[in-house]
Amino acid sequence: MAEIEVSEFGREHLDGTLALLEAEGWETYTEDPERTQRVLTAPGSTTLVALADGVVAGFVQVQSDGEIQAHLSGLLVGERWRGRGISRTLLREGLERAGGMRMDVISRAESFYTHLGAETKRAFRLRPPDLRDEA
């Protein structure tokens, strides 16, 4: 089994990260690689990759105020590397490096997060059309 190394995301990890995203059908990330590079390196964003023998096995992106609040923006581990604790490692390292006392997660993977011990909270997602003035 390959040893996993966690590293800060850099341009050299873009192709490997895009391959993971494409395999999972995350089209908003794969349709414009340069935009994805900007997103994963944006100010206030902490993005880490898990490397298995130099291959991107997973990534995490956390947005944070650096003190109290953090939000999970993305977490993905490639199918062949799942079940090895990589997600937990990425979440732990992501929160530690981003800073914060807690991390909020919006996800359809409820059983995964409750298995980690996460507390269930109700969440909402607003998009720009939701906030338009009504005539």
C-alpha positions, 0 to 999 in steps of 0.5 A: 500500500502506498504511503500517503503524503498531504501537501498544499495544492499547487499547479503541479497537482491540477491535472491529477485533481481534474482527473479525480473531479472528472471521474466523479462528474464534477463538471463545474470544476472540469469545464474550465481548468484555469478557473479551477486553478484560481478557485483552488488557490483563492484568498481565504481558501486552503486546498490540500492534496493527498499524494500516493506515490506522487499521484493525486489520490484526493483533495480538500478545500476549506474556506475559513476566517482563520479563527472560528468558522470554516466551511468545507468547499470540497472533499474528494478521494479517488475510488481506488484510495477510499477506505484508507482514512484519507478523507479523515486525514484531509479534513483534519489537516484542512481545518488545522491549516485553515484555522477555525474551531469548527467546520460546517459541511453541506453534503449528501454523504450524511452517513460518512460524516455522522460516522466521523462523529459530526453533529447534524445541523439544518443547512440552506444554500442560496444562489443569486437568482434566489436573492433578486428583488421581487417585482 
